[in-house]
Structures are given as C-alpha cells and as structure tokens.
C-alpha cells in the first residue's frame, strides 16, 4: 500500500530524470535509502529524498567518488541544513571551474610545445598530471573552509562583546602605513575582511595557509584587484621568506596545531624585523565548555576534539613557551561570551568540530536538533576564554 506524500521507485526516478537502476544502486551503496518501506518490501521516497538525490547527482557531476559523496552529503531534513549545503556546493562549483580553467591552459601549452619542438615539455606534462589529480584534494579543502566559517559565524553573530574578535585584534596590532605583514594560517581571512575599511592604502599583507581551498575563498572575498594582498601556501615551520622581512606576524589560533611549536617560533622570530611584533591567539580550559557539555548530555560517546588543544598551547602555558624565543611576552584577554536562542548556529558549530560528532549526529539529526532547540529556546550562554600574546624580540 502506498503512503500519502511518497513516491514509488519508478515515480521517483522519473522526477529526478534518472533510471530506477540508479536509484537501486544508491540504495545498495547506502548513499540514498528510501524514507519508507511497506510490509511487502516496496520502497517509497519523499521530497526530502529528492533534494538529497539532487545533491548526490551534483557532486557526482563534479567528479566526486561515491565514497566521497557518502562522507560529505548531509541530511537535508531541515531548511537551514539545505541552505548550507547549497552554499557549500556553490563553492565546489567555483573551485571546479577554476581547476578546469587551469587544466585547459596546461593542455593548450603542452600541445603548443609538442607542435613547436616536436617533443613534449616534460615539466609541463607533470603539471598537467598534477592538475588533473586535484579532485582528491578539493573535498578536504572545501570541508576545511566550510568548517572554519561555521565556527567564526557563531562568534560573529552571537557574541556579547559588540566590538568583535577580529576588530579587537586589529586594534591591538596598531597597523600603520608601509608595514609588511604576514598572517600564518589565515583561514577564511576574517581578520582582514572585517577590517578592510581601516587598512592603509600603502601596505603589504601576505596571507598564508596550508589549505589552497581556503586561500581561494579569501582571494574571492577580498578581490583579486586589491594589490595590498598576496597569497601563498606556507608551512609555519618552514617560512619561505627572507630574514627580518616583516613588521608584524599574526598566528590566530594556529600554534596549538603545530607539531613543533619551538621550530615555528624560531621561524617567526627569524622573519620578524628587530622591532617587529608577533601576535598569536589561543584559548583556555573554560572556552566553550557549555557546548561540550551539551553534546555529552545528548550522547556521552561524543567528543568534539581528540585533544584539548589549550594543553599544547593555551592561555595558561603559552607565555612560558613563547619566552623561549621572545624577550617580551604580554597577555591580553578578550572579555566576551556568546548568547543565543536558536539552535541552528550552534548545530553548525558542533558539526564543524574535529571530533567524532558526525558519526553519532548526522543519522539522528532531527532528534539532535529538537534537543538543541529545547536547550536554547530560553537562552543559552557560552563561556569564552580567549586572548592574544603580544611578543617582541
């Protein structure tokens, strides 16, 4: 018996303009399960399933494998998740267009070289191989960029301190004309996009990150025409810049991710001018503690982070680590908290974390959303315990 509001496999396939065989294959691959199976084993699909199928088909068109699609598709049972998913897919399309433009240029250059010299330019051929193999890295870059944006959005929109984290850091830096500035781990570039109107016209800023995807997002946001900015993938432990070349170096929530913090500090000190300033941020043990407690109350198996990063480099032990390399180290705390009454931004933040939460939450999204909505409807306060170290040689 058919259930109202549901479509048979044949109807569903016709609506999506795919074959029934494709629908069955996605079912077997655990990528798209039917919303309802009747007592005879007949499968039925809903409008929500159609939205998910469209997402799957788009990702497949973009060149992602079924294993990739299984990992990066999300439950579209909520309009907010759907909107986020579409925005993420738009970024993927932009990345893929840029990639294919590079491939097109490389193919043309390689063909021209063969026509001219009657033999291939092997360095150009290697570049072509690299470009056509970029698909495997797109997923990771896209996820990183999306995740960091979700975390920043929670702070930007719901923080009690109306000055904002990035304007506050900018104020501490006392940026002047003609400075040469390096940011290590620039993420989505929020330090600069939120302060563009304050930046002097005569200034040089090198934005770096290990993720090419993040750098592409920042370049799009700032605009390629802003000649004050340049972009480069950089490993913090091996900065490819000359000695004493920067007046100011930023590392915003970066050092606790580094394998060798001492080596990173040595490199930063090397590229800093003798009267330069190094600003690095981190947090303490109380930071966002209510969020960890919230997910634990829902499911005690959930861990939002494999490690407590503040134990590696935090507000309590950071000064001691920095004093090994800098003669003056001053701590400035940022007084703030988060207050909100709606579940979606908090859920986005939780799903963006580096822990095991997606393993337990994505298949129970509706239950989790109801749980968070109940916890936030009367107001939910989140502690912030963050600050910056200002370091001089």
C-alpha positions in Angstrom: 0.0 0.0 0.0 1.3 3.4 -1.0 1.7 6.0 1.8 0.5 9.6 1.1 3.2 12.0 0.2 5.6 9.3 -1.0 6.7 8.2 -4.5 7.4 4.7 -5.8 10.9 4.0 -7.2 9.6 4.5 -10.7 7.9 7.8 -10.0 10.9 9.0 -8.0 13.4 8.1 -10.8 11.2 9.8 -13.4 11.0 13.0 -11.3 14.8 13.0 -10.9 15.4 12.1 -14.6 17.5 9.0 -13.7 16.9 5.3 -14.1 15.3 3.0 -11.5 18.5 1.0 -11.6 20.4 4.1 -10.5 18.0 4.6 -7.5 18.5 0.9 -6.5 22.3 1.2 -6.8 22.4 4.2 -4.5 20.3 2.3 -2.0 22.7 -0.6 -2.0 25.6 1.7 -1.6 24.0 3.3 1.5 24.0 6.7 -0.1 20.3 7.2 -0.6 17.9 5.0 1.4 14.1 5.1 0.9 12.2 7.0 3.6 9.5 4.3 3.8 9.4 0.6 3.1 5.9 -1.1 3.3 5.1 -4.5 4.5 5.8 -6.0 1.1 9.3 -4.5 0.9 8.3 -1.9 -1.7 10.4 1.2 -1.4 9.0 4.8 -1.4 10.7 8.1 -1.5 9.8 11.6 -0.3 10.5 15.2 -1.5 13.4 15.3 1.0 14.9 12.3 -0.6 14.6 14.1 -4.0 16.6 17.0 -2.6 19.3 14.7 -1.3 19.4 12.9 -4.7 19.9 16.2 -6.4 22.8 16.9 -4.1 24.3 13.5 -4.9 23.9 14.0 -8.6 25.6 17.4 -8.5 28.6 16.0 -6.5 28.9 13.1 -8.9 28.9 15.6 -11.8 31.7 17.5 -10.1 33.8 14.3 -10.2 33.5 13.1 -6.6 33.5 9.4 -6.0 30.7 7.6 -4.2 32.8 7.2 -1.1 33.4 11.0 -1.1 29.7 11.6 -1.6 28.8 9.3 1.3 31.0 11.3 3.6 30.1 14.9 2.5 26.4 14.8 1.8 24.3 15.9 4.7 20.8 15.3 6.0 18.5 17.8 4.2 15.6 17.3 6.6 16.0 20.9 7.7 15.8 24.1 5.6 18.9 25.5 7.4 21.0 22.4 6.5 19.7 22.6 3.0 20.7 26.2 2.6 24.2 25.5 4.0 24.5 22.5 1.7 23.7 24.6 -1.4 26.2 27.3 -0.4 28.9 24.6 0.1 28.1 23.1 -3.3 28.4 26.6 -4.9 31.9 26.8 -3.5 32.7 23.4 -5.0 31.5 24.5 -8.4 33.7 27.7 -8.2 36.7 25.5 -7.3 36.0 23.1 -10.1 35.6 25.8 -12.7 39.0 27.3 -11.6 40.6 23.9 -11.7 39.3 23.1 -15.2 40.5 26.5 -16.5 44.0 25.6 -15.3 43.7 22.2 -16.9 42.6 23.8 -20.2 45.6 26.2 -20.2 48.0 23.3 -19.3 46.6 21.2 -22.2 47.0 24.0 -24.6 50.5 24.9 -23.5 51.6 21.2 -23.7 50.1 20.8 -27.2 51.8 24.0 -28.4 55.1 22.8 -27.1 54.8 19.5 -29.0 53.8 21.3 -32.2 56.8 23.7 -31.8 59.5 21.4 -30.6 58.2 18.0 -31.8 58.5 16.6 -28.3 56.6 17.2 -25.0 57.8 19.6 -22.3 58.1 17.1 -19.5 57.8 19.6 -16.7 54.6 20.9 -18.3 53.3 17.3 -18.6 53.9 16.8 -14.9 52.0 20.0 -14.1 49.1 18.6 -16.2 49.1 15.4 -14.3 49.1 17.3 -11.0 46.2 19.5 -12.1 44.0 16.6 -13.3 44.6 14.8 -10.0 43.4 17.8 -7.9 39.9 16.2 -7.4 41.1 14.3 -4.4 42.2 17.4 -2.6 39.1 19.5 -3.4 36.9 17.7 -0.9 39.3 18.3 2.1 39.8 21.9 1.2 36.1 22.5 0.8 35.3 20.9 4.1 38.0 22.9 6.0 36.9 26.2 4.6 33.2 25.5 5.3 34.0 24.3 8.9 36.1 27.3 9.9 33.4 29.6 8.5 30.7 27.9 10.6 32.8 28.3 13.8 33.5 32.0 13.1 29.9 32.7 12.3 28.8 31.7 15.8 31.2 34.2 17.3 30.4 37.0 14.9 26.6 36.9 15.2 26.0 36.0 18.8 28.9 37.4 20.9 28.0 39.8 23.7 31.1 41.9 23.1 29.9 44.0 20.1 33.4 45.1 19.1 34.1 41.6 17.7 37.1 39.4 18.0 38.8 40.4 14.7 38.3 44.2 15.1 39.7 43.8 18.7 42.8 42.0 17.4 43.3 44.6 14.7 43.2 47.4 17.3 45.9 45.7 19.4 48.2 45.5 16.3 48.3 49.2 15.7 48.7 48.8 12.0 50.4 51.7 10.1 51.2 52.6 6.5 54.1 50.9 4.8 54.1 47.9 7.1 54.9 44.4 5.8 52.6 41.9 7.4 52.4 38.1 7.4 49.5 36.0 8.6 50.1 32.3 9.2 47.0 30.2 8.9 44.7 32.9 7.6 41.7 30.6 7.4 38.8 32.4 5.7 40.6 35.7 6.1 38.1 37.2 8.6 40.9 39.3 10.3 41.1 41.3 7.1 37.6 41.2 5.6 36.2 42.6 8.8 38.8 45.4 8.8 39.2 46.3 5.1 37.9 49.9 5.7 40.6 50.5 8.3 43.6 49.3 6.3 46.0 51.9 4.9 46.4 52.1 1.2 50.1 51.7 1.3 50.6 48.3 3.0 51.8 44.8 2.0 50.0 41.8 3.5 50.9 38.2 2.7 48.1 35.8 3.6 49.2 32.2 4.0 47.6 28.8 4.9 48.3 25.2 4.3 44.9 24.9 2.5 44.8 26.1 -1.1 41.0 25.9 -0.8 40.9 28.5 2.0 43.3 30.8 0.1 41.0 30.6 -2.9 38.0 31.6 -0.7 39.9 34.6 0.8 41.1 35.7 -2.7 37.5 35.7 -4.0 36.2 37.6 -0.9 38.8 40.3 -0.9 39.0 40.5 -4.7 42.0 39.9 -7.0 42.2 43.7 -7.7 43.3 44.6 -4.2 47.1 44.7 -4.7 47.7 45.1 -0.9 47.3 41.4 -0.6 49.2 38.4 -1.8 48.6 34.7 -1.1 50.8 31.7 -0.6 50.6 28.2 0.8 53.1 28.1 3.7 54.2 25.6 6.3 54.7 27.5 9.5 57.8 25.5 10.4 59.5 26.5 7.2 58.6 30.0 6.1 60.0 30.7 2.6 60.7 34.4 3.3 63.9 36.4 3.9 65.2 37.2 7.4 63.8 40.3 9.1 61.2 40.9 6.3 58.0 41.6 8.3 57.0 44.3 10.8 54.1 42.2 12.0 53.3 38.5 12.1 49.9 37.0 13.0 49.0 33.4 14.0 45.4 33.3 15.0 44.5 30.0 16.8 47.3 28.3 14.9 50.2 27.4 17.2 48.4 24.6 19.1 48.0 22.7 15.7 51.7 22.8 15.0 53.8 19.7 15.5 56.9 21.6 16.6 55.9 24.9 18.3 59.6 25.8 19.1 60.5 25.4 15.4 57.6 27.6 14.3 58.6 30.3 16.8 62.2 30.2 15.6 60.9 30.8 12.0 58.7 33.6 13.1 61.5 35.3 15.0 63.7 34.9 12.0 61.4 36.6 9.6 60.4 39.4 12.1 62.2 42.7 12.0 64.2 43.6 15.1 61.5 46.0 16.2 58.7 43.8 14.9 55.6 42.3 16.7 54.3 38.8 16.8 50.6 38.4 17.7 49.3 34.9 18.4 45.9 33.9 19.9 44.7 30.9 21.8 42.2 29.9 24.5 41.9 28.5 28.0 40.3 25.4 29.6 36.9 27.1 30.1 36.5 28.1 26.5 33.1 27.0 25.0 32.7 24.4 27.9 28.9 24.6 27.7 29.0 23.2 24.1 31.0 20.2 25.1 28.6 19.6 28.0 25.6 19.9 25.7 26.7 17.2 23.3 27.7 14.9 26.1 24.2 15.3 27.6 22.8 14.2 24.3 25.3 11.3 23.8 28.2 10.7 26.1 30.1 9.0 23.3 30.6 12.3 21.5 34.0 14.0 21.7 34.2 17.4 19.9 38.0 17.2 19.8 40.5 14.4 20.1 42.8 16.6 22.2 42.5 19.6 24.5 44.5 22.0 22.3 44.9 24.5 25.1 47.1 21.9 26.9 49.6 22.2 24.0 49.5 26.0 23.7 46.9 27.8 25.8 46.4 30.9 27.9 48.0 29.3 31.0 51.1 27.8 29.4 51.6 29.9 26.3 53.8 32.6 27.9 56.3 30.1 29.1 56.6 28.5 25.6 56.9 31.9 23.9 59.6 33.3 26.4 62.0 30.7 25.0 62.1 32.8 21.8 60.9 36.3 22.6 62.2 38.7 25.3 58.8 40.4 25.9 55.6 38.5 26.0 52.4 40.2 27.2 49.0 38.5 27.5 45.8 40.4 26.7 42.5 38.7 27.4 39.3 39.2 25.3 36.3 39.7 27.6 33.3 38.1 25.9 30.6 35.4 25.9 28.0 34.0 23.4 24.3 34.2 23.9 21.7 32.8 21.6 18.1 31.5 21.5 18.1 29.5 18.3 19.6 26.0 17.6 21.0 26.2 14.0 24.2 28.3 14.5 25.1 26.1 17.5 24.5 22.9 15.5 26.6 24.2 12.6 29.4 24.9 15.0 29.1 21.4 16.6 29.1 19.6 13.2 32.2 21.6 12.1 34.4 20.4 15.0 37.3 18.0 14.6 35.9 15.2 16.8 33.7 12.2 16.3 30.3 14.1 16.4 29.3 13.4 12.9 29.5 9.7 13.5 26.7 10.0 16.1 24.7 13.0 15.0 24.1 13.0 11.2 21.9 9.9 11.3 20.0 11.4 14.3 19.9 15.0 13.1 16.2 15.6 13.7 16.4 14.3 17.3 19.6 16.3 17.9 18.0 19.5 16.5 15.0 19.1 18.8 17.3 18.6 21.7 19.3 21.7 21.0 16.2 23.7 20.3 14.8 22.8 23.7 18.1 23.8 25.4 18.4 27.1 23.6 14.8 28.3 23.5 15.0 30.2 26.8 18.5 31.5 26.0 21.9 29.7 26.1 25.1 31.3 27.3 28.5 30.0 26.2 31.7 31.0 28.1 34.6 32.5 26.1 38.1 32.2 27.5 40.4 33.6 24.8 43.1 36.1 24.3 46.3 37.1 22.5 50.0 37.1 23.3 52.0 40.2 22.0 55.6 39.2 21.5 58.7 41.2 20.8 62.2 40.1 20.0 
